Structure formats: structure tokens, C-alpha cells
């Protein structure tokens, strides 16, 4: 455990970049071996659009890194946060920190994005992808990336996590997001059992179904527990019934045109509950 703390306490930015790229390359390769769906698309062109949003997310996170460091240092120095309410052994300290940061920095902000009209417009960009694969993991509008970075700051403040734990959480968050977005087909029995502990590919793919109520479910990123605790967990036969995208934003431009995607949050809001706004696919 001490070696893990030392590694993440001093992890170079080059290592973090290598983990991000390495995860994409690894799951990209696995997608070619055991794909969930055989998409008829230009995979490189699709990846290029999503990598643009990955890069904007990386730049925004870089700007927030200093703020996260200051929050972490202050909470540790003042023993502030839920991690200091009772004395915990190191393994429990780590697990509780990861659980609460995942709750606040991933589950809760994701749930809010589906509930608050103003920020849903930014999150739409993530959902308009009609060929969900590993590159979809970081397909976030810059406005959403700012919001998620702010909630990461809140998560660090609430927990009082030291920087080694923050770095561990952020690394796991990226890798798990790539894992559960990847277009991979695990055996149903394995996916089912995995989803009792962590967010499995099938579990998260349901969240990318184009219609309610499935779109408003399975918000978790690392741990599967939060969707079950808060009653947002849903299941379906993904191989037979799943259709990616959004029924209110289903045109080709809204799925694959960069300028259109950047402008969507600033256009008229389309409620998924308002049938007149639904654009029917051919």
C-alpha cells in the first residue's frame, strides 16, 4: 500500500497522459476482438471528433489542478472532511475516499446534468454519439468539463482526500470510464456479476439508450452501488433492444458535426418528454 501511495503522490503528468492514451489503445484493440456491436462507421473519423473533446477536457483539468491541490492540502492540514470523522485503517481510508469522491464527483453531478435544464444542454453532446465506443468516454462539451472539474473540487473538499488519493481516484475514473464505454461484449453472466461491484459495460450502455426511462438511469462511473442505493439502476437486453443516441437530437449533424455540437447548449432546449420535439429516425 505504501508503494501505491508513493507512486500516486508523485505521479508525473507524462505517466497520467500515458495511462489515458494507453487505456484508449488497449480498449480500442479489445473492441476489434470482442465487439458488442458491429458499427458501420469510419472509426478513425469518429475517434477524431471525440479526441477533440478529450483534449479540451484535458486542458480544462490542467487549469483546475492547482485549485484541487490547494483544496487537498488545506483539508489534510486541517483534518477536514469525512475521512477524518473517525480514525480509519489505511485500506478503509482509501476505499471510503474513493467511494465518496465517486459519489460526489461522478454520480451526483451526472444525475444533476439529467435533472437541470441549463446543464443538460452541455451533457447532450455526450449522448448524441450514436456509435458508443472507448473514445466516447471523454466526449464532453468544454462547458460540461468545467462543471465536472468543479464537482471534483467539491468531492476533494468533502472527503479531505490527500493528493495521492485524488490522483488514484482520477486515474481509476478515467480507466473505468473507458472500460464501461468500450464497445466490448463480455459474457452476460460475467457482466452481470461485475455490475454488482463496479459499473460494467452493459450497465453503462443502457444509460446511452436513446429513449427514456433508460437515458435517466445508471449514472455511476466506478462503483455500481450508488445506482442501487438511489434507485436509478435499470437493466435490459442490450444486444437486442439497445439503440444509441437521443431521440430529440438524432440528426447526422447533431451526432457528428463539431460546430453543431459546440452550439447545442446555447440553442432552444428540447425536452425528451415533449413528443413534438422528437426527430424520428428513418
C-alpha positions, -999 to 999 in steps of 0.1 A, spaced: 0 0 0 29 23 8 43 19 -27 9 28 -42 8 60 -21 43 69 -31 36 63 -68 4 84 -69 18 111 -46 45 119 -72 30 106 -104 44 127 -133 20 143 -158 36 122 -186 25 90 -167 -10 103 -164 -11 111 -201 3 76 -209 -24 60 -188 -51 79 -207 -37 71 -241 -28 35 -231 -64 29 -219 -78 41 -252 -54 20 -272 -60 -11 -251 -98 -10 -252 -97 1 -289 -79 -32 -296 -103 -53 -275 -132 -37 -294 -119 -53 -325 -117 -87 -309 -150 -89 -290 -173 -61 -302 -207 -56 -287 -220 -41 -320 -205 -42 -355 -208 -5 -364 -207 6 -400 -188 38 -395 -154 54 -401 -138 46 -368 -109 70 -372 -132 99 -382 -155 91 -352 -124 90 -329 -111 123 -343 -142 141 -332 -142 125 -297 -105 130 -292 -110 168 -298 -133 168 -268 -108 146 -249 -81 172 -254 -104 201 -243 -112 182 -212 -75 176 -205 -67 213 -209 -95 223 -186 -85 197 -160 -49 211 -161 -62 245 -152 -81 231 -122 -52 210 -110 -38 239 -89 -71 245 -72 -75 208 -64 -40 207 -50 -48 237 -27 -81 222 -15 -64 189 -8 -35 204 11 -58 226 32 -82 198 41 -53 175 51 -36 202 71 -68 210 90 -81 174 92 -113 185 75 -136 161 56 -155 129 61 -123 109 61 -113 124 95 -146 119 113 -133 87 127 -98 71 126 -97 45 98 -71 19 88 -54 28 55 -74 4 34 -107 17 47 -94 53 44 -87 46 7 -120 28 0 -142 54 17 -123 82 -1 -128 66 -35 -165 58 -28 -174 94 -17 -154 110 -45 -171 88 -69 -205 97 -54 -199 135 -55 -176 139 -84 -192 114 -108 -227 101 -98 -242 132 -83 -230 157 -110 -241 132 -137 -276 129 -120 -278 167 -119 -270 170 -156 -301 150 -163 -323 169 -140 -313 206 -145 -323 220 -179 -294 246 -180 -266 220 -177 -284 192 -196 -277 212 -228 -240 207 -223 -243 170 -214 -264 164 -246 -231 163 -266 -221 131 -247 -254 114 -255 -257 123 -292 -229 98 -300 -247 70 -320 -217 47 -321 -206 45 -284 -171 32 -281 -140 38 -259 -135 73 -274 -170 83 -262 -157 82 -226 -143 118 -228 -168 132 -253 -178 162 -231 -185 197 -241 -160 222 -226 -188 236 -205 -195 202 -190 -158 196 -184 -157 228 -163 -187 217 -143 -173 183 -137 -139 197 -126 -158 220 -101 -175 189 -87 -142 171 -84 -130 201 -63 -161 197 -42 -155 160 -38 -120 165 -27 -132 191 -1 -160 169 12 -137 139 17 -105 157 27 -85 134 4 -47 138 2 -33 142 -33 -22 106 -36 -58 96 -32 -71 122 -56 -46 110 -82 -56 74 -76 -93 84 -79 -88 104 -111 -68 76 -127 -94 50 -119 -122 73 -130 -106 76 -165 -98 39 -169 -133 28 -157 -150 53 -180 -130 39 -209 -139 4 -198 -177 9 -194 -179 29 -227 -158 5 -247 -177 -14 -275 -169 -48 -259 -191 -78 -254 -184 -96 -221 -203 -128 -214 -237 -119 -199 -230 -138 -167 -197 -121 -162 -211 -86 -169 -239 -92 -145 -216 -103 -117 -192 -74 -124 -221 -49 -122 -227 -58 -85 -194 -41 -76 -183 -18 -105 -200 -3 -134 -199 -28 -162 -201 -21 -200 -236 -34 -203 -248 -15 -172 -235 18 -186 -245 12 -222 -282 12 -210 -276 48 -200 -268 56 -236 -301 42 -249 -319 69 -269 -352 69 -250 -365 74 -215 -366 59 -189 -333 42 -198 -314 75 -206 -321 86 -170 -306 56 -153 -272 40 -144 -253 72 -137 -224 56 -119 -188 56 -132 -166 34 -109 -189 19 -83 -222 3 -91 -235 7 -56 -248 43 -60 -274 35 -86 -288 7 -65 -288 29 -33 -306 58 -50 -330 37 -72 -316 47 -106 -304 12 -116 -321 -4 -147 -314 -35 -168 -323 -45 -203 -312 -69 -230 -286 -47 -246 -278 -69 -276 -314 -69 -287 -330 -37 -276 -303 -10 -272 -303 19 -296 -277 47 -290 -282 84 -292 -310 107 -283 -344 107 -299 -346 145 -296 -311 151 -311 -308 124 -338 -297 141 -370 -263 134 -385 -251 170 -378 -261 167 -341 -241 134 -339 -210 142 -359 -206 179 -367 -182 197 -343 -196 232 -346 -232 219 -342 -222 201 -311 -205 231 -296 -235 253 -302 -262 229 -289 -261 241 -253 -269 276 -264 -299 267 -285 -335 261 -276 -339 233 -251 -356 201 -264 -373 182 -236 -373 144 -241 -408 144 -226 -422 166 -253 -431 144 -282 -433 172 -308 -396 177 -304 -386 141 -312 -369 137 -345 -378 103 -359 -350 82 -375 -356 68 -409 
